[in-house]
Amino acid sequence: MYFKYFLLAGVIFTHTLVSQELIFKQSDLINNRGCASEQPDARWNSWFNEQVEAFKLLQGKNQANYVIPVVVHVIFGATTTPVGTYPNISQNQINSQINVLNADFAGTGLNVNQLAATAFSAIGAANTNISFCLAQLDPQGLPLTEPGIHRISYVANGWTNPTSPNSIAAFMNLMNGTIKPATIWDPTRYLNIWVSDVNVNIGILGYATFPPGTPLSGLSGVGSSINDGVWVWARSFGSTGTLQSPYNKGRTASHEIGHWLGLRHIGGDGNNNPSGDCNATDFCTDTPPQRGGFAGGQFGQNYGAPSYPCHLGVCTSASNGDMFMNFMDYVDDPSCYMFTPDQRLRMQTAMATSPLRISLTASSNSLCNLPPAAPQAAFSVTNESCLDSIVTLQNQSTGTPGPSYLWTILPSQGAQFVPSNTVATPSILPSQPGFYTITLNATNASGSDQTTQTLDIYDCGNFESVNSIEASRVKIVPNPVNDQFVISIESSGACNIEIFNALGQSVFHTCFSIGKLNVNTADWPQGVYVVRFNLGNQILQKTFTVNHP
């Protein structure tokens, strides 16, 4: 598998750091733009080029207007990390990225006026007729409190820290194999963008999947139902917030979404030989030939802030040289500011023909720009449950913008909300039997509303018919747990053991009959867990808490 990325050797850039909140050490810097988007193979090139030609004949110069609803999956660490603290980036930072995308794809972005001083002004910065909006509803139709944002703690989910992988391949394996499949929203309805921190030593700012085609299967580099979308380093996402110069103008997302819509690097892909010849192509006739190889750092993809004209006469006799200001080159953010008409044609083709792109605009009609509406609080919960069982709440509230939530339960001393009483869909962990009243209050700028449900919690005697003597023969020591605990079973016969976290997800499963079983919890997130013992025809549940020192 070949990943298209470049690290420019021997050139050291001195950066001005623009974060409003942090001062970075030199070890915190990525010195060169790195794109790890994987090249589709020749079959994809053939299929997509055929679609472009057919689209050209059918559409001519008429361009449809497309609107793409966006969800940004913000991957951060501890659940206590405040919003706005890196890498749990703020709503303002995410909003700034959408503004950059809409300007760049309209041909009106930062520094586009500099095109007038070049020979490329005759080509012009294309208006792609593609715009972006932050989705206001989640896949279940619930309004989002923060439009277009899905915040996810890798700690709470037990995933590896995204900064741990020490190679691009290992990082992409984590994203593609674990994080993306667990968090992706329907890619026929949303453009999924993942934003996280990364080990800066591997030199990657972003990567994207290419648009899939109906007749194609088994291709690498193209999107699927479990991985389609774009990943961007959190310090290069947006134009305000916790950013790093010279990637602080939002152009990493513009570049990667170009790939997501079918564009190749302007210097062409698949031609990485030392001579860096001029035969590689991006399949666009209005982008001049440009060396596709690394060529010892002399030619190939451009980096930094080149001066016009750049590499004059290297691949063409024309007086314009490389189109380094194209978003699909590798220059610093302030130096790139244009797509061409042929690039627009290819992106329009992707929106009109790819099965994971074709319905996005229709989806935007129901997901974006919804009129304000006062909240209506609603939720469902089972009428009764057993002591020490996890009770799941289903939030069915509406309102635009998405409401904030406050859950209360009375009597409060007999139960707790997990992970907290302010998330949209918490669970309840009762510790005492009794009759409980649950209230949900939903609030947004247009008003507030509340609703109430009741819940009976019974001491079910360890579910089926496990008597107190039988229950006493199953022990968990210690409780609370640090990095490991021991399950001690004195009863005879087969025993199926399964452990669930507070979200009801199975985290451990084994068959064990009698004796002592050591369970390692060093990598488990802190919180409340339930262990379920199946003692033949009898079921027993016990709770325990993981609390690392």
Legacy VTK file of the C-alpha trace (Angstrom):
# vtk DataFile Version 3.0
C-alpha trace
ASCII
DATASET POLYDATA
POINTS 549 float
0.000 0.000 0.000
1.513 3.348 -1.028
0.626 6.542 0.777
1.133 9.798 -1.073
2.927 12.149 1.275
6.044 14.259 1.173
8.477 15.418 3.817
10.843 18.060 2.488
14.381 17.199 3.640
16.961 19.740 4.550
14.657 22.758 4.743
13.816 24.224 8.119
11.003 26.705 8.390
10.754 29.193 11.217
7.122 29.479 12.213
5.221 32.215 13.935
2.827 30.597 16.360
-0.657 32.080 16.380
-2.519 30.025 18.957
-4.591 32.253 21.185
-4.152 29.921 24.154
-0.915 27.958 23.841
2.787 28.444 23.203
4.293 25.533 21.267
7.696 23.963 21.627
9.689 23.173 18.490
8.798 19.494 19.017
5.129 20.462 18.589
5.637 21.574 14.982
4.935 19.889 11.661
7.375 21.625 9.335
5.936 20.601 5.963
2.459 19.924 4.650
1.838 16.159 4.666
-1.107 14.595 2.847
-1.622 10.864 3.329
-4.587 10.443 0.970
-4.121 7.067 -0.681
-4.105 7.030 -4.470
-6.928 5.161 -6.187
-5.674 2.743 -8.828
-5.993 2.734 -12.633
-9.491 1.230 -12.554
-10.750 4.185 -10.543
-8.980 6.646 -12.869
-10.620 5.021 -15.891
-14.085 4.995 -14.323
-13.941 8.555 -13.008
-12.506 9.999 -16.216
-15.338 8.373 -18.148
-17.827 9.967 -15.754
-16.180 13.360 -16.243
-16.452 13.135 -20.039
-20.074 12.005 -19.891
-20.907 14.754 -17.420
-19.200 17.318 -19.649
-21.327 16.321 -22.649
-24.507 16.248 -20.631
-24.053 19.400 -18.608
-21.878 21.578 -20.826
-20.906 24.660 -18.907
-24.026 24.630 -16.754
-23.140 23.889 -13.175
-25.571 22.753 -10.509
-25.464 24.204 -7.014
-24.601 21.651 -4.334
-24.844 22.022 -0.562
-23.001 19.499 1.624
-24.033 18.939 5.264
-21.022 18.482 7.540
-20.486 16.752 10.864
-17.162 17.257 12.628
-16.187 14.400 14.949
-13.916 16.010 17.556
-11.702 13.330 19.138
-10.291 14.345 22.519
-8.966 12.754 25.718
-10.502 12.772 29.194
-14.238 13.397 29.471
-13.417 16.347 31.747
-11.486 18.182 28.984
-13.261 21.564 28.639
-14.615 22.567 25.249
-12.107 24.929 23.623
-9.134 23.213 25.255
-6.960 21.518 22.649
-7.762 19.131 21.036
-11.420 19.549 22.113
-11.664 22.535 19.786
-14.362 25.184 20.079
-17.512 25.792 18.058
-15.959 29.080 16.868
-12.928 27.267 15.465
-15.184 24.808 13.615
-17.406 27.626 12.330
-14.322 29.397 10.992
-13.405 26.310 8.949
-16.855 26.202 7.309
-16.457 29.893 6.417
-13.057 29.166 4.830
-14.472 26.256 2.813
-17.378 28.289 1.501
-15.067 31.108 0.415
-12.426 28.811 -1.116
-14.940 26.731 -3.065
-16.630 29.928 -4.290
-13.333 31.331 -5.577
-13.376 34.259 -3.139
-11.015 33.056 -0.403
-8.002 34.622 1.297
-5.366 36.124 -1.057
-7.259 35.236 -4.262
-6.639 38.846 -5.341
-2.960 37.911 -5.787
-3.947 35.842 -8.833
-4.308 39.055 -10.853
-0.521 39.496 -10.829
0.052 36.123 -12.521
-0.511 34.613 -15.944
-3.079 32.295 -14.344
-5.533 35.182 -14.023
-6.743 34.247 -17.529
-7.874 30.885 -16.122
-9.329 32.416 -12.981
-10.218 31.024 -9.583
-13.264 28.870 -10.221
-16.533 29.077 -8.363
-17.211 25.377 -7.872
-20.887 25.982 -6.991
-20.337 23.776 -3.943
-20.989 25.030 -0.419
-20.986 23.550 3.067
-23.270 23.766 6.090
-23.091 22.396 9.616
-25.755 19.745 10.180
-28.278 20.659 12.871
-29.669 17.139 13.392
-27.977 13.873 14.307
-28.724 10.598 12.456
-31.706 9.926 14.765
-33.201 13.326 13.938
-32.333 14.824 17.326
-31.224 18.468 17.251
-27.567 19.079 18.002
-26.772 21.495 20.814
-23.642 22.440 18.865
-24.516 22.392 15.141
-22.307 20.038 13.151
-20.300 18.780 16.133
-19.986 15.277 17.567
-17.566 15.256 20.522
-16.001 11.884 21.377
-13.633 10.948 24.208
-11.151 8.276 23.155
-10.499 7.648 26.867
-14.168 6.881 27.609
-14.275 4.524 24.631
-11.054 2.737 25.569
-9.289 3.666 22.311
-5.604 4.360 21.785
-4.500 7.987 22.082
-4.222 9.301 18.473
-0.786 10.719 19.333
0.576 7.237 20.165
1.073 5.790 16.644
4.593 6.598 15.404
3.996 6.146 11.675
1.415 7.278 9.150
0.395 3.680 8.493
-0.170 2.993 12.211
-2.131 6.211 12.661
-4.377 5.462 9.685
-4.905 1.915 10.952
-6.187 3.376 14.232
-8.460 5.860 12.473
-9.736 3.543 9.735
-9.905 0.380 11.824
-11.271 1.675 15.134
-12.313 5.316 15.365
-14.017 5.866 12.015
-16.200 2.716 12.035
-17.345 3.454 15.600
-18.235 7.115 14.978
-19.165 7.608 11.310
-22.581 9.050 10.468
-24.368 7.939 7.300
-21.995 9.130 4.524
-24.887 9.396 2.037
-26.279 12.169 4.292
-23.175 13.788 5.849
-19.626 14.733 4.981
-17.802 13.190 7.942
-14.741 15.132 9.109
-12.622 13.761 11.956
-10.402 16.184 13.881
-7.825 15.041 16.435
-4.290 15.492 17.667
-1.497 13.425 16.090
2.139 12.556 16.676
3.749 15.486 14.863
6.892 13.474 14.111
5.061 11.468 11.445
4.430 14.639 9.408
0.753 14.467 8.440
-1.831 17.250 8.315
-4.712 15.379 6.708
-6.019 12.640 4.459
-9.235 11.851 2.621
-11.081 9.067 0.847
-11.875 9.423 -2.846
-15.464 9.177 -4.175
-16.498 5.557 -4.802
-18.130 4.365 -8.023
-21.064 1.995 -8.357
-19.412 -0.625 -10.622
-16.146 -0.694 -8.672
-15.252 -2.889 -5.722
-12.122 -3.881 -3.831
-10.352 -0.567 -4.455
-8.041 1.044 -1.937
-8.218 4.773 -1.260
-11.952 5.200 -1.979
-14.659 5.750 0.592
-17.003 3.163 2.064
-19.882 3.118 4.531
-17.424 2.743 7.444
-14.568 5.088 6.492
-15.714 7.751 3.999
-14.625 11.283 4.793
-11.716 13.480 5.789
-9.315 13.597 8.741
-7.556 16.893 9.645
-5.019 17.675 12.355
-6.743 19.804 15.003
-4.011 22.494 14.816
-4.678 23.054 11.105
-8.494 23.055 11.212
-10.106 26.468 10.855
-8.735 30.006 10.882
-9.111 30.891 14.556
-8.435 29.020 17.779
-5.675 26.578 18.768
-3.807 26.650 15.447
-0.245 26.470 14.140
1.245 28.745 11.494
1.624 28.369 8.532
-1.390 25.990 8.538
-3.718 28.387 10.325
-5.939 29.541 7.440
-8.042 26.393 6.999
-6.494 25.272 3.723
-5.736 21.704 4.878
-9.471 20.952 4.815
-9.821 22.662 1.412
-7.049 20.417 0.033
-8.413 17.192 1.539
-12.021 17.860 0.528
-10.630 18.396 -2.977
-9.479 14.760 -2.820
-12.838 13.721 -1.340
-14.423 15.243 -4.457
-12.080 13.466 -6.866
-9.110 15.809 -7.321
-5.508 14.606 -7.527
-2.388 16.479 -6.468
-1.602 19.123 -9.051
1.800 17.578 -9.740
0.159 14.226 -10.474
0.304 11.065 -8.410
2.207 7.860 -8.945
5.372 9.440 -10.329
7.769 9.652 -7.429
11.063 8.903 -9.166
14.238 10.850 -8.368
14.275 12.690 -11.690
10.813 14.103 -11.090
9.798 14.110 -14.750
6.809 16.047 -16.046
4.621 13.161 -17.240
2.467 12.676 -14.124
-1.015 14.131 -14.511
-3.877 15.369 -12.394
-6.219 14.832 -15.412
-6.998 18.561 -15.658
-6.126 20.393 -18.888
-5.984 23.859 -17.337
-3.334 23.061 -14.709
0.155 23.288 -16.232
2.500 20.272 -16.199
4.429 20.045 -12.962
7.066 17.594 -11.864
5.404 14.813 -9.911
8.505 13.419 -8.219
10.410 14.622 -5.207
13.555 15.300 -7.268
15.894 15.764 -4.318
13.838 18.629 -2.921
14.370 20.768 -6.017
11.128 20.117 -7.883
7.861 18.229 -7.455
5.099 19.358 -5.117
5.824 22.871 -3.899
6.238 23.747 -0.224
6.512 26.898 1.820
5.727 30.247 0.208
7.078 30.261 -3.392
7.449 33.445 -5.403
5.806 33.806 -8.806
6.909 32.607 -11.318
7.986 29.304 -9.804
10.095 26.697 -11.715
9.770 28.712 -14.899
10.498 26.595 -17.969
10.993 23.335 -16.077
7.922 21.495 -17.406
6.554 24.026 -19.859
7.865 26.797 -22.048
5.037 29.065 -21.001
5.877 32.086 -18.884
3.779 31.049 -15.895
5.700 28.091 -14.394
4.032 26.008 -11.671
0.507 26.786 -10.458
1.742 26.540 -6.875
-1.214 28.631 -5.632
-3.590 25.768 -6.444
-5.206 24.154 -3.401
-3.965 20.750 -4.594
-0.272 21.696 -4.272
1.544 21.563 -0.896
2.320 25.232 -0.204
1.591 27.026 3.056
-1.971 28.162 3.717
-1.576 31.860 2.754
0.013 30.856 -0.589
-2.813 28.656 -1.951
-6.074 30.204 -3.082
-7.568 28.667 -6.249
-9.299 25.774 -7.976
-9.483 25.781 -11.798
-12.548 25.277 -14.053
-11.433 21.722 -14.892
-11.097 20.939 -11.205
-14.599 22.324 -10.729
-15.816 19.980 -13.473
-14.340 16.956 -11.720
-15.842 17.937 -8.361
-19.239 18.538 -9.948
-18.969 15.099 -11.553
-18.323 13.497 -8.176
-21.372 15.204 -6.687
-23.556 14.060 -9.591
-22.380 10.453 -9.967
-20.752 8.973 -6.852
-23.174 6.957 -4.680
-21.799 8.518 -1.485
-22.067 12.065 -2.867
-25.190 12.152 -5.020
-27.790 12.533 -2.237
-25.916 14.980 0.001
-27.612 18.127 -1.280
-31.070 16.631 -0.790
-29.981 15.675 2.720
-28.929 19.259 3.434
-32.538 20.391 2.982
-33.563 18.480 6.097
-30.322 18.832 8.088
-29.200 22.448 7.657
-30.550 25.966 8.031
-33.566 24.890 10.030
-35.757 27.708 11.428
-35.575 28.345 15.187
-38.010 26.290 17.251
-38.685 26.121 20.964
-37.751 22.789 22.555
-40.202 20.032 23.307
-38.784 17.707 25.942
-39.497 13.998 25.482
-37.818 10.755 26.498
-38.671 7.111 27.064
-37.554 4.713 29.780
-38.602 1.269 30.962
-41.251 1.300 33.716
-39.329 -1.012 36.032
-35.917 -2.551 36.426
-33.748 -4.422 38.894
-31.278 -3.089 41.392
-27.728 -2.686 40.026
-28.943 -2.875 36.420
-28.122 -0.160 33.884
-31.253 1.745 32.849
-31.034 3.359 29.409
-32.797 6.641 28.659
-33.909 7.431 25.090
-33.981 11.189 24.485
-36.615 12.142 21.871
-36.596 15.912 22.386
-36.825 18.408 19.546
-35.893 22.068 19.130
-33.688 24.286 16.957
-30.943 24.998 17.774
-30.433 21.800 19.683
-31.357 22.192 23.352
-29.066 21.812 26.319
-30.264 19.166 28.768
-30.547 18.829 32.530
-31.702 15.520 34.035
-32.812 15.115 37.637
-33.954 12.082 39.613
-35.734 11.897 42.962
-34.818 10.586 45.454
-31.348 11.649 44.308
-29.406 9.557 46.815
-30.578 6.251 45.322
-29.285 6.561 41.740
-26.704 8.317 39.565
-26.548 9.454 35.930
-23.739 8.060 33.814
-21.638 9.741 32.448
-23.416 12.879 33.759
-26.832 14.530 34.040
-26.132 17.106 31.292
-25.508 14.848 28.286
-28.302 14.171 25.804
-28.644 10.432 26.511
-27.284 9.337 29.892
-27.914 6.032 31.627
-29.128 5.560 35.198
-27.358 3.309 37.677
-29.654 2.752 40.699
-28.065 1.697 43.985
-31.208 1.439 46.128
-34.637 -0.096 45.418
-37.576 2.292 45.314
-39.883 4.469 43.258
-38.064 7.178 41.289
-39.202 10.277 39.379
-37.041 11.292 36.405
-37.309 14.803 34.952
-35.761 16.120 31.724
-35.441 19.871 31.171
-34.577 20.988 27.601
-33.533 24.609 26.954
-32.496 26.658 23.915
-32.612 30.326 22.888
-36.314 30.040 22.043
-37.441 28.700 25.423
-37.481 25.642 27.656
-39.656 22.623 28.331
-39.666 19.704 30.732
-41.232 16.278 31.034
-41.345 13.586 33.725
-41.375 9.767 33.808
-41.397 7.267 36.674
-39.259 4.208 37.311
-39.660 1.349 39.820
-36.436 -0.298 40.977
-36.778 -3.695 42.629
-34.368 -5.860 44.529
-34.787 -8.780 42.169
-32.845 -11.168 44.354
-30.011 -11.441 41.828
-32.425 -11.814 38.892
-33.748 -15.391 38.387
-33.516 -17.357 41.620
-30.033 -16.957 42.993
-30.413 -17.142 46.762
-28.282 -15.208 49.174
-26.046 -18.204 49.889
-25.347 -18.667 46.163
-24.722 -14.947 45.713
-22.249 -14.905 48.587
-20.115 -17.471 46.758
-19.321 -14.951 43.998
-16.982 -12.167 45.098
-15.125 -9.226 43.473
-11.991 -8.118 45.344
-11.065 -5.314 45.656
-13.945 -2.948 44.909
-13.291 -0.160 43.924
-10.708 -1.538 41.485
-7.365 0.022 40.539
-5.501 -1.850 37.799
-6.794 -5.368 38.407
-9.236 -7.354 40.474
-10.034 -10.958 41.302
-13.326 -12.724 40.676
-13.717 -15.547 43.185
-16.311 -18.247 42.442
-16.972 -20.927 45.058
-20.011 -22.535 43.382
-19.512 -25.478 41.075
-20.655 -25.821 37.471
-20.039 -23.799 34.306
-20.117 -20.010 34.670
-20.342 -17.529 31.794
-18.920 -14.139 32.837
-19.499 -10.885 30.920
-18.643 -7.318 31.966
-20.413 -4.203 30.643
-19.430 -0.543 30.896
-21.885 2.199 31.881
-22.988 2.546 28.259
-24.024 -1.100 28.170
-21.120 -2.129 25.926
-19.488 -5.506 26.550
-15.827 -5.062 27.497
-14.941 -8.548 28.782
-16.299 -12.045 28.188
-15.034 -15.451 29.275
-16.114 -18.879 30.443
-14.972 -19.796 33.959
-16.279 -22.416 36.361
-14.694 -22.316 39.826
-11.721 -20.711 41.575
-10.097 -17.303 41.144
-9.963 -15.287 37.911
-7.637 -12.274 37.563
-8.981 -9.428 35.391
-6.623 -6.648 34.238
-8.289 -3.212 34.113
-5.176 -1.056 33.647
-6.343 0.108 30.196
-10.026 0.482 31.115
-11.493 3.986 31.474
-12.524 4.953 34.995
-16.192 4.473 35.801
-18.900 2.068 36.891
-19.102 -1.452 35.440
-21.540 -4.339 35.779
-20.391 -7.970 35.820
-22.992 -10.587 34.916
-22.568 -14.214 36.042
-24.606 -16.930 34.349
-24.659 -19.739 36.915
-26.397 -22.405 34.869
-30.076 -21.415 35.011
-29.404 -18.607 37.452
-28.155 -15.099 36.720
-26.352 -12.778 39.117
-25.245 -9.166 38.526
-22.821 -7.168 40.610
-21.425 -3.663 40.119
-17.892 -2.416 40.675
-15.988 0.799 40.077
-12.660 1.271 38.295
-10.726 4.112 39.865
-7.077 4.345 38.763
-4.643 5.868 41.283
LINES 1 550
549 0 1 2 3 4 5 6 7 8 9 10 11 12 13 14 15 16 17 18 19 20 21 22 23 24 25 26 27 28 29 30 31 32 33 34 35 36 37 38 39 40 41 42 43 44 45 46 47 48 49 50 51 52 53 54 55 56 57 58 59 60 61 62 63 64 65 66 67 68 69 70 71 72 73 74 75 76 77 78 79 80 81 82 83 84 85 86 87 88 89 90 91 92 93 94 95 96 97 98 99 100 101 102 103 104 105 106 107 108 109 110 111 112 113 114 115 116 117 118 119 120 121 122 123 124 125 126 127 128 129 130 131 132 133 134 135 136 137 138 139 140 141 142 143 144 145 146 147 148 149 150 151 152 153 154 155 156 157 158 159 160 161 162 163 164 165 166 167 168 169 170 171 172 173 174 175 176 177 178 179 180 181 182 183 184 185 186 187 188 189 190 191 192 193 194 195 196 197 198 199 200 201 202 203 204 205 206 207 208 209 210 211 212 213 214 215 216 217 218 219 220 221 222 223 224 225 226 227 228 229 230 231 232 233 234 235 236 237 238 239 240 241 242 243 244 245 246 247 248 249 250 251 252 253 254 255 256 257 258 259 260 261 262 263 264 265 266 267 268 269 270 271 272 273 274 275 276 277 278 279 280 281 282 283 284 285 286 287 288 289 290 291 292 293 294 295 296 297 298 299 300 301 302 303 304 305 306 307 308 309 310 311 312 313 314 315 316 317 318 319 320 321 322 323 324 325 326 327 328 329 330 331 332 333 334 335 336 337 338 339 340 341 342 343 344 345 346 347 348 349 350 351 352 353 354 355 356 357 358 359 360 361 362 363 364 365 366 367 368 369 370 371 372 373 374 375 376 377 378 379 380 381 382 383 384 385 386 387 388 389 390 391 392 393 394 395 396 397 398 399 400 401 402 403 404 405 406 407 408 409 410 411 412 413 414 415 416 417 418 419 420 421 422 423 424 425 426 427 428 429 430 431 432 433 434 435 436 437 438 439 440 441 442 443 444 445 446 447 448 449 450 451 452 453 454 455 456 457 458 459 460 461 462 463 464 465 466 467 468 469 470 471 472 473 474 475 476 477 478 479 480 481 482 483 484 485 486 487 488 489 490 491 492 493 494 495 496 497 498 499 500 501 502 503 504 505 506 507 508 509 510 511 512 513 514 515 516 517 518 519 520 521 522 523 524 525 526 527 528 529 530 531 532 533 534 535 536 537 538 539 540 541 542 543 544 545 546 547 548
